[in-house]
Amino acid sequence: MRASKRFPLPGTDRAAPPALALTPKERALVARLRTPSAVQAWLNAMPYNDEVGGETQRSFRGVVRTGRAHCLEAALSAATILEQHGYPPLVLSFESIDLLDHVLYVYRGPEGWGSIARSRDPGLHGRKPVFATPRALALSYVEAYVDFTGRIRAYGVADLRTLGTYDWRLASGNVWKVERMLIDYPHRPITSSDARINRLRARYHHFRERHGYKPWRYYRGRDRWTPLPPEYRRRG
């Protein structure tokens, strides 16, 4: 993302947070969840939003009201909460060859870049803030993204403040404009060898056929993952 007079390079600014008309419940959550690790733990304890009644794109307010979130809803919630504690509202969007994309909240800590995320796949949750660049952070998801059809082909880091006055933080309804913005947002390619991806996919097929659930223990670099939700930690 190119620097501008309005928004510096991602993660470098500590602008004053916007004044939000929070409900007492929302305000208490924001006051309690002061760190990325606290926000990730809050999201981990929440059921994943499987959109049983139809597709949703809820703001932080909608997530608090319903008590569940899918990946973009989790990213928007993290952005809303941590913006109140001085973090820029940045999200990282992945493009996959199967069009099943994924969105994370990203931030820069004292030792590097990290992420907060919620997913149906154990390997696509948060990462500790130890990555030198957003690209290095994005690359840490390549292996875990491979399943029956998935393969990362590009990523992009977007500042949600570019949406201007659009209420992605507290809207009572669906915030489809965020999804449309990320679909249209410039993404940078990530290349990986076909041979490597074929090996990873074959391993994934073998594990699923043998165990019947999604793997996580065999991935490399798990020391840089944040703690997983309990439903995944119970399985090997």
Summary of the structure (lengths in Angstrom):
residues: 236
radius of gyration: 17.3
end to end distance: 38.1
largest distance: 54.4
contacts: 703
relative contact order: 0.16
helix: 38%
strand: 16%
